[in-house]
């Protein structure tokens, strides 16, 4: 449906959905007639209907240019321009999210009209629409003042800012159209994840469009999203570390994410949480069971504290800003102590309880989990580096533990039959020993030797790259995150219960990027398939924006996902020659 153009944009004859994320404004734009508007930290604000924009269409990050008109998003203020259309209707939101239960006694929306301008004020935000000629300017805000200031931007200024943003995302101008457009949309996913509050202050890295009600920022999503931001926006990485630090508990535990709602949404969310816990039978879509503290999104995730240390280590490596490590050193020490205490008998390897609380949050992994152990070794090596000057005792202990962990991983987790490492389990009782792409953490963070890492990558090439796997039934469609499907159905829930769906074999572009990077780091070449095959699928299906995951029988996850910037980050880090190099034999 979508054709990549030489300038990195995308063309099509029929309209497709444009997901929009700017520092404050976010939206879904259907150029055939409506836009759904939302505001970071506030939630849904309403729908605006308009006459169809006539094609053909050219799509770029946060922009549509059509034969007559288009959609243009400002960056400095939460306002957009839709040109070449007639206003057909405005439908303000009656709640900020599906879980919001407003007081039935109060009027949730207050509307007013002034010439061509219509204003709708809700308890949680403001929507203003101004129709003049064939132009619609739509502004949102946490307050009327914020929305009105945004509407002061002229149509010409909005279009100029939209063009500047498209150019900012175009960081691979010498690439072929497929690669160039992938990089442009991937960098858009990373840059647009940087959210702001109504005063312009940093308000977290969003995991994507679908994570604003309640607004929250994640440890693991943030780690992968920030990889290109280490060079493009290092101050955002620093500020994200400071936000995530607030979610780590004194004993080193951390949730999946930290909630960052504005005042009105926060009050509504807390009311819903309390009511869900008091009346669980009447809330079929209630919050996660382990939402233990007001600031927590899904408390006590096994991988989150380790990502916090890795966040700091990557930031220091890129910026040489050791002060950030020293600022958070008490937290680093608490996390280190926590994982050392989770080791099994006669072992240094932390044992994961039977729960669904790491990235594979549809799988009850327990015991020794390769993915988590790769993060653990990486975090201990980071502590050894970062603490060498100001906490040599802890640094020495962490370095020693990392080396002992490497030996244990080799002895207990290697699976000779596949050339890979077990996904999870307790040797001697039960192990899930299929190939799992998330065991790449063992390679990425130096938990296994170079020969074993190369063997692991070769195994992935043979079994997880669908072009080489004739056993799976869907042809060449990308890189599976696991194969064969999980052995024990009782370990699975929700979407992952189905083979080739979600954690059970879908293609996740962020893991594609991590896999491609390891191939390039070890000089194996052959990264282009992982870097671009997922993007070809997006274009074939008319999916604008870096998708969360997909598989042929089940479709896609969310659009405009922050961590799906990883393939673009790898291209920028290693260059086009490396990204396009053929596989080494």
N, C-alpha and C positions, 0 to 999 in steps of 0.2 A: 504493500500500500504506500510506503514511503520510499522515496529515492534519495540517496545521499548526493549532494551537489558538490562541485569542486570547491566551493567556498566554505564547506563544512555545515551548511544548513540542509534542510530536508524539504522535499517538494512532494505534493500529492494533488490529485484532482478532487478527491472527496474529503470532506472535513473529518478530522480526528480530534480527540480530546487533548487539550493542552493543560497539563498541570502547571500551576504557577506557585513559585515560592520566592518571595523577596524578604528583606529583613523584618518586615512586620506583616505585610499583606500576604495571604495565600488564597488560591482559588482553583477551581476547575472550570475551564472555559470550553464550552461546546459551541463552536462557531456557527452551527446551524440554528442557534437561537437562545442560549441561556448561559449564565455564569453563576456559580455557587461561590459565595464569598466567606472568608473567615479571617480571623486576626490571631496572631501568635499570643498565647497567654490569656485569650478571651474566649475563643471558640467561634462557632458558626454565627454569621450575621445576616444571612439571607440569600435570596436568589433574585437575579435581575434577568428578565426576558427581553429579547430584542429580535428584530428581523434578521434573517440569515445573512451572513457575510458571503458574498459570491466568490467562488474560486476561479482559477486554481490558487493554491496556497503554498507559501514558503514559511517553514517553521524554523525558529531558532530558539535559544534559551529564553524563556519568558516572553516570546514574541511570535505573532503571526502577521505576515504581510500578504495581502490578497490583491486580486485584480482591482477591486474597489473597496479600500478600507483595510482594517486589520485590528489587531490587539497589541497594545503596547503597555509595558509595566514600568513604572518609575522605580528607582532604587533608593532615592534619598528620603522619600515619604510614601505612606501607604495609599497610593492612588494609581488608577489605571485609566487608559483611554481605549474605548472601542469605537472605531470610526467606520463610516459607511453604512450605518444602521439606523433604524427607528426604535425608540423605546416602546415596548409592548406591555410591560408590567413589572412591579416591584413587590416582592414577597418577603418581608422581614422575618427573621427566625423567631420562633416562639420558645426556643430553648437553646442553650449554648452547645449542647451535645446530646446524644441519645439518652445519656444517664441523668440529664438535668431535669429536675422536677420543680418547676417554679411554683411559687405560692399562688394558688388559684384565686385568692381574694384580691390580688394586685394586678393592675394592667401591665403586662410585660413589655408592651411597645407603645411609645409615644411618637406620633407622626406630625409633621408640619410641612407646609409648602410655601415657597417664596419664588414666584415667577417660574423659571425653568428648573428650580432646585427642589428636591424632596429629601427631607431628613427624617430618619427613624432612629429613635433612641431607645435602647434596651438597658436593662440593669447592668449588663456586662459589656456593652459596646455600642458604637454608633455607625450607621450606614448612611451615606449621602450620595444621591445620584443627581447629576445635572445633565439635562438633555438640551443641546443647542444645535440646531440644524441636523446634520447627520452624525454628530459626535455625541458620545456618552462619556462623561468622566465620572468615575465611581471611586469614592474615597471611604476609608474605614478608619476607626480609631477607638482607643479605650475610652476616650472622652470626646465631646463635641469639639473642643478646642483642637485636639489632634487631627480629627477628620477635616475640619475647616481649613486648617493650615495646609493639609495635604492638597485640598482642592484649589489652593492658590496657585499650584503649579499649572502653567499653561499647557495646552495640547502639544505645542512645539517642544517645550522642555521635557515633557514625558517621553515623546518620541526620541529625542536626543539621548536621554538617559537609557532608554531601551536599546538604542543602537550601540551606545558605549558598552553596555553590559554584554551584548552579543560578541563584540570585539574582544572584551576582556576574557571571555571563555574560550576564544579561538586560539589555543596555544600550540597547535600542531599544523601550522599553515602549509608545510611542505609535504604533509601526508596525503595519501590517496583519499578519495571522498569517504569511503567507509570508515577508515581509521580516523580521519580528521573530524568527522561528525561524532564518532564515539567519544573522542577526547573532549570535544566541545561540550557535549551533553554530560559527560562525567565530571568535568570541572564545574559545570553549572550545579550539579548535585552537591558537590563539596562546598562551593562558595555560598549557595543559597541555604545551606544548613546553618550558617552563622546568623542567629536571630538577635533582634534588638528589642528593648522595652520602649515605652512611649517617650522616654527621655534620651534615647539613643544609646544607652548603655548595653553592653554585651548581656545577652539573655539565653545563652546556651547554644550548643550544636544540636539541631533537630535531627532525629534519625530519618525524617522524611515528612511528607505531607500528612500522613495518617497518625501523627504523634503529637498533636497539639491540643487534645482534649482528653485528659488534662495535659497541658504543655509539660514536656519532660525531656531530659537528656540522659543518654545511656553511657555506661562505661565501655562496653565492647563496641557498640556502633560508633561511638565517638572516636575510639582508638583507630579504627580503619578509615573513618571519614577524614580524620585529621592528617593522614599521610601526605596528600598534596598541599595541605594548609601549612605544613612545617616550613615551606618556602614561600607560599603565596600569602599567608596571613598568620605568621607565628604568634602575634599577640592574641589572636583568637584561641590558639592552642593553650597558651599560658592561662588565659581567663577560664577556659574550660577545665583545666586542672584545678583551678581554685574553686570552681563550682562543685566539681565532683568530690573534692576534699570534704565538703560539708556533709556528704552522705556516708562517709566511712565512720563506723562506730568505734568507740574506744578499744574494743577487743579486736579490731581489724576486719569485722564483717562489713559488707556493703550490699546494697540492693542492686537490682538490675539497672535502675535508673533513678534519677533525682527529679522530683516534681518541681516545676518552676512557674506555677500558674500566677496570673494576676489576682487581685483581691476578690473580685466578684466570682470568677471561676473557682478560685480556691474555696470560697465559702460553699458554693454549690457542690463541689466535689466532696468536701468533708461531710456534708449533709448526706450525700448519697452513700459514702463509705459506711457511715454510722448506721444508716437505715438498712444497708445490705447485710451488715453483720448481725443486726437485731432481727431481721426477717429474711433469712437466707432462702427459704422456700419460695418466696414471692419475687426473688431477683434471680432469674435464670441466667442473666448476663452480668452477674455481679463481678466486682473487682477480684483480682487474684486472691487466693486464700491466704497468702503470706504477706499481705500488705500490712505490715506491723506498726509503722510509724507514719505520721502525717506527710513527711517529706519523701517517703519511700515509694518507689514504683516496684513492687514485687521484691520483698526483702530477701536478704541472704542468698545471693547468687554466687556460686562457687568460683566463677571466673572473674567477677568484677574487681575484687581487691587486687588481683594480679595485674589486670589491665591498668589499674591506677599507677602502679609502679612502672609498668612499661611505658605509659604515657609520659611520665616524668623523664625516663631514660631517653626516649626518642627526642623529646623536646630539648633536653640538655645536649644531646648529641648534635642536634641541628643548630642550636643557638649559642652553645657554650655558657648558658645562663645557669651557673651552679647555684645561684641564690634560690632558685625555685625548689631545687632538691632539698636544700637546707631548711627552707620554710616549712616543708611538709615532712621533714625527717621523723618526727614523732609518729606520724601516721604510717610511714614506711616501716618503722620498727614494729609497730603493732601488727601490721599485716604479716611481716616476716614471722613474728612469734606465733601468730595464729596458724600459719601453714606448717610450721615445724611441729606444732602440737597435734596436727591432724594426721601425722605419719602413723602407719601401722607398726606392729611389733617387729623389732629387728629390721627396720626400714627407715628411709628418710622420705619416702614418697607419700604425699598426702592422699588420703583415701576419701573419695567423694561418697556422701550418703546417698541412699536410693531416693532421688527426687529428680524433678525436671528443671533444675535451676542452674543451667549454664546456657551456652548459645543454642544447643539442641533442646529447646524448651518444650518439645513434644515427646521427649524420650526420657524414661526413668533410668538414666545411666547411674551405675554405682560401682564402687571399687576403684580400680586403677583406670583412669580415663586418659588416653593418649593426648587428646586435645588439651586438657587441663594441665597435664604434666609437662607438656611443651611450654606452656605459659609459666609454670612454676620454675622450671630451669631458667627460662629467660629472665624472670623477675629476680631470682637469686643472683644470677650473673650481674644484673643491673645494680642490685644492692652492693655487691662486691666492688663494682666500679665507682658508684656514686658515693659510697661511704669510706673509701680508702683514706681520704685526708682527714675527715672529721669524726669518723666512728670506726677506727680500724678493727676493733674487736668484732663488731657485727659484720663488717665487710669480710673479715677472714672466715667467720663462721658461715656466712652465706656462700662464699666461694667454695668452701670445703663441701657443703651440702650439695651444691650444684654438681660437683664432680662425682660424688657418691650416687646422686640421682641418675647421672648418665649411665653408670655401670649397672644399676638396677633396672633401668628401662631396657637396656640391651638384653639383660638376662631374663626378664619377665614378660616383656611386651612384644618382642620381635616374633613375626609369624613367617617361618621359612617358606611355607607353601605359597604365599602371595608376594613375598618380598616387602611386605608392609608391616604395620604394627596393629595390634588389636585395638579395636574401637574402645571397648570398655569391658570390665569384668573382674572376677577374682580367679586367678589361675588355680586350677584344681577343682573348681566348683562350676562356674559358667563364664564363658567369654564370648563376646560378639567380635568375631575375628574377620569380618568383611573389610574391604578397603573403604576408608572414610577420609574424605578430602580434608577434614578439619585436623587430621593428624599431621598436616603440614606444619603445625606449630612446632613439632619436634625438629624439623629441618630449619625453619625460620629462626628459631631461637637457640640453635646449636646444641640441642639435646641428644643428637645422634651424630655419628662420624660422617665424614664426607662420603666414603663409599656407600654407607647405608642410606644416606640422604639421596644419592644418585639412584640407588636401587629403588627407593620409595617413589621417586619421580618417574622412573621407568614403569613401575607398576601402575601408577596413575595414568600414564600415557596409554598403556595397553588396555586397561579395564575401565577407567572412568571417562576417558575421551570417547564419546559415543561413535566417532568416525571409525574407531578401531575395535569396537565391541559389537560383534554380530549377534550376541545372545539377547541383548535388549531389543525390543521390537520396533523402535521408532526411527531407525536410521541415524543419520548424523545431525544432531541438534544441539550439541554443546558438551559441557563437562558435568557429569553427575557428581553429586556431593557424597554419594555412597553407592556401593554395589558389591555383591548382590543385596537385595532388600534385607532388612533386619530379620533375624531368626526367630525371636521370641515375641509374639504379639502382645503379651502382657506388659512388655516394656514400653509400649507405644500408646499414644492418645491422639485424638483430634485428627488433623490433616495427615500426620505422619503414619497413621494406621494403614494408609494405602500405598502400595509400592509405586515408586517414581514420583511421589508427591512430597513436597516440603522437605523435611530432613531425611526422607526415605529415597532420595535419588534425584531431586530437582536440581536444576542448574542455578547456582547462586553467583551472580557476577562478582561479588566481593571475594569469594573463594577462587574464582577464575583468575582474578588479578593476583592474589597471593600465590597461586600455583604458577602463573606465568613468570612472576618475579623470581621464584626459586629456580625455574628452568634457566632464566637469564643469569642469575647469580652463580650457578654452577656451570655455565657455559654450554648448556645443552641445546640452545636455540629452540625452534619449534613453538614459540610462545604465541604466534599470531592467532592460531585457532582458538586458544583460550581467551585471548584479548578481544576477538571480534565476532566469534560465532554467535554468542548470546545477543550481540547487537544486531546482527543480521535477522535473528528471530524477532527482535523488537520491531525492526523496520517492516518485516513481512506482515506483522500483525497490526501495524499502525499504533504501536505503543511509543509515545513521545516521553522521553525522560528515562534515566537509568532505572530499570525495573529491579524489584527486590529479589524475585526468584521466578522460575517458570518450569513447566514440563509439558510435553506435547499433549498428554491426555487431560491435563487439569488447568491449563492456562497460567495466568501470572498472579504475582502478589502486587504490592503497592508500586506506584510509579514514583519517580524522582526520589530514590532512596539514597541517603548520604553515603553509606559505606560502599555502594556500587560505583563510587568514584575510583575504586582501587585499580581497575584496568587502565584508566586514564593516567593515574598517578604513576603506574609502572612505565608507560610509554614516555612520559616526561622525564622520569628518572634515568632510564636506560637508553633512550634515543630511538629513532625510527629504524636505523640499520639493525640494531639488536632485536627490536620488536618484530621485524619482518624476516629475520634470518630463518633459514630452513633448519629442520631438526638435525642434530649431529648424531651420527651413527655410533 
